Amino acid sequence: MKKRKSISYAKWGVVFVLPFFIVFAICQLYPLLSTFYYSFFEYRRVQLTTVGPNFIGFDNYIELFTPDLTGNIGILKYFGNTMLMWFLGAVPQFIFALILAVIFTSERMKIKGTGFFKTVIYMPNLIMASAFGMLFYTIFSLGGPVNQIIQANGGEAIYFFNQEVSVKAIIAFINFLMWYGNTTILLMAGIMGIDQSLFEAASIDGAKSTQVFFRITIPLLMPIMLYVFVTALIGGLQMYDVPQIITSGTGAPSNTSMTMIMYLNTLIAKSRNFGLGGAVSVLIFIITAILSFVVFKSMVPSKPKKAKGGK
Amino acid sequence: MASKNLGNDSYIGYLHGKDKIKLLISRIASYAFLVFVTVLSLAAFYILLVNATRSNNEIAAGFSLLPSINIGTNLQSVMEETRFNIFKSMLMSFLIAGATGILTTYFSAMTAYGIYVYDFRGRNLLYKFIMVIMMIPTQVSSIGFFDMCQQLGLLNTYWPLIVPAVASPVTFFYMKQYLESTLPLEIVEAARVDGSNEFRTFNTISLPIMKPAIAVQLIFAFVASWNNLFLPNLIISKKDLYTVPIVLSFVRSDLNSQFQDLGYLYMVILLSILPVVIVYVILSKFIIKGVTLGSVKG
């Protein structure tokens, strides 16, 4: 490496990045490694005494995948819950976002007030998820507005939070509401990144707007769609606040809305079972790592344009 | 309105009658959809706002879209709450979120500057490392973190909620992207020639250039910290240290056990989101622009 000037200043680079890496090492890396480490130990609280850490090999992982009395494997069920609730929200999220992104970027339609509409649809993304959960819990509770409307029209009050379907649907709806505005804005950026001359050429050739959408917009948007989709999926795996608040941490009814992170939270806060919790963490880590790899791969093709960073 | 638009646009002016009608229809459909999503996004908040102004009896009597005059009563019953003090929690959350925002943005900017400006050994390795760890959810390391805090006697203190903010890979990535497009290295060289030391160059030349990126990320980091439930819920168990989301969690767990004043309940929810809503209403344009700046640019 022979760089004329920067060599003498190189040590400053280390000084500038040092605080970040020191704090990262203490607050994230060490805890991450010790979490992995504990996953091979019995380390929990029984009554008021702490048991362990005693090395037990893969016993925590075996326990994690051992069916309970009813034949259910808890962690798989929680994974299924998490993914199902995420998916139920993500489908309308992406459909709405795609439609809105096309409306907002349409040269033909010249929609007015896009600033206002964007502001409105993005707002739920910044609202506290716990408050969202609490609000919807109140709205759908027995004496809440929804039941009041049902009863005012002669219907029977519905116990929304005693039924698996309605609890999952409400949680999925909140996730949809919180994220479709964000997705819209990301997809808009993607559409605006498409070479405009393609759209012009298509319109000169007399392409219909549906043709333009399916033959140009969608295919060229695919890499960004994939990126947004997988990052949303990674976010979905971490689903916690909304179901935690709505079910008060119980995952009611009978664990059907328990997510993986809620389960992890129970293991830490209630039973202090760091061994089993460690195994859950490792599992989430592995799933996230695989998905992140997909994101990383999907980002690579659009990279070369700013390749100057690498030396 | 539509015809005025058509007149302005020379390209659309060439359209035949049939196409004009088609365009008109798609415009009407688009506006209808936009109005629909607006209602969808705001309905719950509207109910919240209205019910926060109604007394418990009014709320119990039936659904209404019109606000009432009992906002003061509800506010008073929240103030008289003895089991927690949401106003204190709001202040605490504000201080924690503020400190988090400042630490995150300053140190992310600094790290991005270090990696962008200096060509030191291992720079690319560190950069790749940050890219790899960016996607790891913080919850994955929470057992180790909780255990560490417990052993250091840091449970029921705010340190574990603030200090980790120094290392935020996502904010770093955003800052690095921003630096690459706004700060020519020649400026740094020129500052050196003028005798500025490296820290001064960063603080007085680079930071002002990064102001827009810092402002956006400050808001995002603030909001993320304000809204955070998972970690604070583990670290904080003393009631007088509760942050706002923990108050909500507490209120929710209390709902199972006893009668609740619904006006009071809506007021608590309203207070918990109010600061963020106010900031958002003022700065929304700026925030929305910021969403795309860093994320999909890669």
Interface residues (C-beta under 8 A of the other chain):
Chain A: M1 K3 K5 S6 I7 Y9 A10 K11 W12 G13 V14 V15 F16 V17 P19 F20 F21 V23 F24 C27 Q28 L29 Y30 P31 L32 L33 S34 T35 Y37 Y38 F96 I99 L100 I103 S106 R108 M109 K110 I111 K112 G113 G115 F117 K118 T119 V120 I121 Y122 M123 P124 L126 I127 M128 A129 S130 A131 F132 G133 M134 L135 F136 Y137 T138 I139 G143 P145 Q148 I149 A152 L177 Y180 G181 N182 I185 L186 M188 A189 G190 G193 S209 I224 Y227 V228 T231 I234 L237 Q238 Y240 D241 Q244 I245 S248 G249 I261 L264 N265 I268 A269 F274 G277 G278 S281 I284 F285 T288 A289 L291 S292 V295 F296 M299 S302 K303 K306 G309 G310 K311
Chain B: M1 N5 D9 I12 L23 S26 R27 S30 Y31 F33 L34 V37 T38 L40 S41 L42 A44 I47 L48 N51 I59 A60 G62 F63 F107 S108 M110 T111 Y113 G114 I115 V117 Y118 D119 F120 R121 R123 N124 L126 Y127 M131 V132 I133 M134 M135 I136 P137 T138 Q139 V140 S141 S142 I143 G144 F145 F146 D147 M148 V163 P164 V166 A167 F172 E180 E189 R192 E198 F202 V223 W226 N227 L229 F230 N233 L234 V244 P245 L248 S249 V251 R252 S253 L255 N256 L262 L265 Y266 I269 S272 I273 V276 V277 Y280 S284 K285 I287 I288 V291 T292 S295 V296 G298
